[in-house]
């Protein structure tokens, strides 16, 4: 069985631990590293080239959106799953424009993160139910890939 290698990035250690515990329930996933800042995430992504990166948007230093932009320059095959407390369409669109594949609200992470990971691993995009409830499901968002 092929395992997808995952980097978890959040500035709160309790959130990182919870995400790692949740991800470890999925037999196809292996958390290979954690980071607390966007800068550390870029360094770790360059070093490890993880398949998936669960990335908080609200990080100290550079934001998760800026970190994603930089990560995809050094690890272009990595897929970004944004994790955020924000559910505004503007924030989602900004995140997806830099190359995100999924956007999961933190409040829904317990019930939706594994579904988001599975969707991304299958080559699909994913948006949290709070985003979809705003009447602009995944197909209605501006999912652009950087060139």
SEKEMI-104671 format. One record per residue (C-alpha): x, y, z; residue in three letters. Coordinates in pm, 1 decimal. Example, Ala and Ser with C-alpha at 12.3 -4.5 7.8 and 13.67 -1.06 7.14 Angstrom:
2
PT       east      north         up   rest
PT     1230.0     -450.0      780.0    ALA
PT     1367.0     -106.0      714.0    SER
This chain:
147
PT       east      north         up   rest
PT        0.0        0.0        0.0    UNK
PT      134.3      338.9     -100.1    UNK
PT      139.4      590.9      182.3    UNK
PT       96.3      961.7      125.6    UNK
PT      353.8     1162.0      318.4    UNK
PT      206.0     1456.0      509.4    UNK
PT      347.1     1777.1      658.2    UNK
PT      123.5     1941.4      921.3    UNK
PT      165.5     2317.7      973.5    UNK
PT       -5.5     2515.6     1250.1    UNK
PT      128.2     2760.9     1505.0    UNK
PT      -64.1     2596.9     1790.0    UNK
PT       95.9     2276.0     1913.6    UNK
PT     -239.2     2143.5     2038.6    UNK
PT     -390.2     2183.1     1689.8    UNK
PT      -87.5     2013.2     1531.3    UNK
PT     -116.9     1721.6     1774.1    UNK
PT     -490.9     1689.2     1706.5    UNK
PT     -441.1     1698.6     1328.9    UNK
PT     -160.5     1442.1     1348.5    UNK
PT     -375.5     1213.2     1564.6    UNK
PT     -665.7     1245.7     1322.6    UNK
PT     -447.9     1185.0     1016.6    UNK
PT     -285.6      881.1     1180.1    UNK
PT     -626.2      707.6     1177.1    UNK
PT     -601.6      687.7      798.2    UNK
PT     -380.5      390.6      699.3    UNK
PT     -276.3      552.3      370.0    UNK
PT     -122.9      855.0      545.3    UNK
PT      209.0      905.9      721.2    UNK
PT      278.4     1233.7      900.2    UNK
PT      648.2     1289.3      827.2    UNK
PT      694.3     1630.1      986.0    UNK
PT      532.6     1921.3     1165.7    UNK
PT      605.2     2293.4     1148.4    UNK
PT      485.2     2594.4     1348.2    UNK
PT      556.2     2877.4     1102.3    UNK
PT      524.7     2943.8      732.4    UNK
PT      900.1     2986.2      702.1    UNK
PT      960.8     2645.8      864.8    UNK
PT      699.9     2490.6      637.8    UNK
PT      885.2     2612.5      327.6    UNK
PT     1214.7     2469.8      456.6    UNK
PT     1056.2     2134.4      547.9    UNK
PT      869.2     2112.0      217.2    UNK
PT     1191.6     2172.0       24.7    UNK
PT     1372.0     1912.1      233.7    UNK
PT     1103.0     1641.1      237.1    UNK
PT      881.3     1700.9      -70.0    UNK
PT      568.6     1573.8      107.8    UNK
PT      271.8     1458.3      -95.3    UNK
PT       25.4     1658.6      115.4    UNK
PT       58.9     1966.4      332.7    UNK
PT     -211.5     2051.9      584.8    UNK
PT     -148.1     2424.6      618.6    UNK
PT     -301.9     2677.4      855.4    UNK
PT     -369.3     3014.7      693.8    UNK
PT     -317.0     3224.3     1007.2    UNK
PT       50.5     3172.9     1083.4    UNK
PT      300.9     3406.0     1251.1    UNK
PT      551.5     3558.1     1009.4    UNK
PT      443.8     3480.2      656.9    UNK
PT       81.2     3372.8      616.6    UNK
PT      -22.1     3027.8      507.6    UNK
PT     -116.9     3167.7      167.5    UNK
PT      231.3     3316.1      118.3    UNK
PT      388.2     2996.1      253.2    UNK
PT      188.2     2790.6       -0.4    UNK
PT      309.7     3012.6     -282.8    UNK
PT      671.3     2960.3     -172.9    UNK
PT      622.7     2589.0     -101.2    UNK
PT      491.3     2519.7     -449.3    UNK
PT      805.1     2678.7     -593.1    UNK
PT     1031.4     2436.3     -402.2    UNK
PT      798.3     2134.1     -392.1    UNK
PT      564.9     2169.3     -691.8    UNK
PT      413.0     1820.5     -659.9    UNK
PT      292.1     1880.1     -303.7    UNK
PT      -82.0     1926.5     -265.5    UNK
PT     -198.6     2194.4      -21.4    UNK
PT     -495.4     2144.6      210.8    UNK
PT     -567.7     2475.5      380.3    UNK
PT     -696.9     2470.9      735.0    UNK
PT     -850.0     2790.0      866.4    UNK
PT    -1083.8     2941.5     1118.4    UNK
PT    -1206.8     3174.2      840.9    UNK
PT    -1496.6     3076.2      618.7    UNK
PT    -1516.2     3380.6      394.6    UNK
PT    -1534.4     3318.3       22.5    UNK
PT    -1265.8     3585.7      -32.1    UNK
PT    -1022.1     3395.7      189.2    UNK
PT    -1102.8     3066.4       16.7    UNK
PT    -1051.7     3218.4     -327.4    UNK
PT     -721.6     3374.2     -222.8    UNK
PT     -601.7     3039.6      -89.5    UNK
PT     -704.8     2849.1     -399.4    UNK
PT     -550.9     3101.5     -637.4    UNK
PT     -204.3     3021.2     -503.0    UNK
PT     -254.6     2651.2     -570.1    UNK
PT     -461.2     2503.3     -287.5    UNK
PT     -649.1     2179.7     -343.7    UNK
PT     -875.9     2189.7      -40.5    UNK
PT    -1003.3     2434.6      217.9    UNK
PT    -1123.7     2298.4      551.2    UNK
PT    -1254.3     2516.8      831.1    UNK
PT    -1104.8     2431.0     1168.9    UNK
PT    -1447.9     2388.3     1322.5    UNK
PT    -1520.5     2115.4     1066.3    UNK
PT    -1175.8     1955.5     1062.3    UNK
PT    -1272.5     1668.2     1291.4    UNK
PT    -1544.4     1553.8     1056.0    UNK
PT    -1405.5     1669.7      720.2    UNK
PT    -1025.4     1660.1      712.6    UNK
PT    -1001.4     1292.2      620.8    UNK
PT    -1264.7     1340.2      349.0    UNK
PT    -1066.3     1637.3      215.5    UNK
PT     -745.6     1431.7      215.2    UNK
PT     -913.6     1145.4       30.8    UNK
PT    -1058.5     1386.7     -225.9    UNK
PT     -721.6     1551.3     -287.3    UNK
PT     -547.8     1212.4     -315.5    UNK
PT     -803.7     1122.8     -584.3    UNK
PT     -721.5     1442.1     -773.5    UNK
PT    -1035.8     1628.5     -669.0    UNK
PT    -1082.3     1966.9     -504.2    UNK
PT    -1260.1     2001.7     -171.4    UNK
PT    -1430.3     2280.3       23.1    UNK
PT    -1567.4     2254.5      376.1    UNK
PT    -1942.8     2234.4      426.3    UNK
PT    -1942.4     2589.9      568.9    UNK
PT    -1803.9     2710.1      237.7    UNK
PT    -2045.3     2500.1       33.2    UNK
PT    -2335.0     2626.5      246.8    UNK
PT    -2268.5     2976.3      118.8    UNK
PT    -2402.1     2859.2     -215.8    UNK
PT    -2067.8     2853.0     -390.6    UNK
PT    -1952.8     2493.7     -381.3    UNK
PT    -1616.1     2393.0     -510.0    UNK
PT    -1718.2     2440.4     -872.3    UNK
PT    -1819.8     2799.9     -802.0    UNK
PT    -1484.5     2902.9     -662.7    UNK
PT    -1191.3     3039.3     -856.6    UNK
PT     -957.4     2740.5     -844.5    UNK
PT     -659.6     2852.6    -1045.8    UNK
PT     -326.0     2681.4    -1060.5    UNK
PT      -15.3     2896.2    -1072.0    UNK
PT      167.1     2870.2    -1401.8    UNK
